[in-house]
């Protein structure tokens, strides 16, 4: 009985995994997004959850959603604030500083992953699929400089603001 149950669970798991992977691949092709290999997609989803937890623990004024995406084989993160944080400079500044810290903190332990950009947006900007981006490498550098007391938060924000470039947010 136990062997039959175990075999049934294994077959169910294998069938579900194949169906899930096929569904993700189909959705990715339809949405013109690059799929991540199954083992990488699990890891990147975990990274996104960690980034979300850090941001949502520190930025109390809004909730943030993180979506992993792949562009030319490199991992990027789409961070979307549920509130229109880009409408007020103070909110924008605080939220962006927190995103830098969260992304750098999570990615510091994953140097083996080829990474690219952080795309940031809010609910108002997402209506037109617009946002801004900065590189994950910049986030890591700014965090290291801040932790080493080489720059303060004001300088971090100034450098980040100079690096932000307007971008279209891909459909996920």
N, C-alpha and C positions, 0 to 999 in steps of 0.2 A: 504494500500500500504506500509506504513512505517513498519508495523508489519511483512508483508511478506518479505520485504527486510531484516529486522533485522533477521528473522528466517533463511533466505537464507545465510546470512553472518555467522551466528552461525553454521549452518550445514557445510558450506564450511570450516570454521576454524577448527571444530571438525574433519572433514575428513582429512584436511591437517595435523593436529597435529598427528593423528593416522598414516598417511602415513609417515610423517617425523620420528616419533619414530620408526616405523617398519623398515624404511630404515636405520636409524642409528644403530639399533640393528643388522640388517643383515650385514651391513658393519663391525661392531665391531666383529661379530662372524667370518666373513671371514678373517679379518685382525688379529684375535686373540687378540683383545684389549678389555678391560673391559668397558662396557657401563656405563655411569652415568645416574641415574634417570633423567627424563625430567626437573624437577625443579632445580636439581643440575647442569645439563649441561648448562642451561641458565645462572646461577650464575657464573659458572666457566668460561664460554666464556666471560662474563663481566669482570671477574678478569684478564683474559688474555689480553683483550683489554686495561685495565688500565696499566698493566705491559708493554705492547708494547708502549703505549703513553709515559710513563716515560722514558723508554730506548731510544726510538727514538728522544725524545726531548733533551736528554743529550748526546747521542752518535751520533754525526753528521757524522762520517766517514762511517757509515753503517746503514742499515735498519735491524730491528730485527722482526722476526715473533714468536709469542707465540702460542703454542698448548697445551691445557689441556689434561691430560691423567689420568687414574685411575689405581692404582696398589694395589691390596689387600684392596680395599675400601678406600684408601688414595689418595688425589689429588696430582699430580705432574705437573710440567710445563716443556715443551720442548721449549727452546729458541734457535732459529737458526739465525745466522748472515748471511746476504747475501754476505758479503765479507769474505775473508779468514783471520779472525782476529787471529787465532791460529798460523799463520805463522810468526808473528812478536811479540816479547815479549811486546813492548810498547802498541800495539793495544790490545793484549790479556789482559794485566793488566787493562787498562782503561775500556774496555768493561765489564770484569768480576766484577769490583768494581761497575759499574753502575747497573749490573744485581742484585747484592746483595741488593743495595739500593731500587731498584724498587720492587723486590719481597717482601722484608721486609716491605716496606711502604704499599703495597697493602694488604698483609696478616695480618698486625697488627690489622686491623679492622674486621678480620674474624677469630677470635680464635675458633669459633664453628666448623670450617671446619677441619676435620682430613687431615693433609697434610704430604707429604713425602719429595720429592726431587725436585731439579731444575736440569734438564738435559740441558747442553749447547753444542752447536756445530756450525759449519759454513758450507758453501756450499762445500768446499773441503772435509771436514770430512764426510759430509752426503752422499757423493758418495759411501762410504763404511758403512754407517749407524753407524758411531762411534762418540763419544763425551765424555764428562766428566759429573760428577754429584757431587752435594753437597746438604746437607739437607736444607730444608726451615728453620728448627730450628736454624741452624748455621747462615743463612742469618739474621734472626731476632736478634740473640745474637750479631753478629758483628755490625749490624746497631745501636743497643742500646749502645754498648760500644763506638762506634765512636761518637754518639750524646752526650754522657756523657763525652766526651774528655778523656776516659780511654785509648783509642788506637787511633792512627792516620791512615791515609789511607795506609801507607806502611805496618804497622802491620796487618791491615785488610787483605791486599792482601797476606801477608806471611801466615797468618792462613788459608785463603781460599785456597791458592795454596797447602798447606800441606793436606787439606781435600779433594781436588779434586781426584776423582777416575775415571779411564777409564771405559767406559760403552758402551754397544750397545744401539742405539737409536731405540725404537720400531716404527714400521710402524703405522702411524696414519690414 
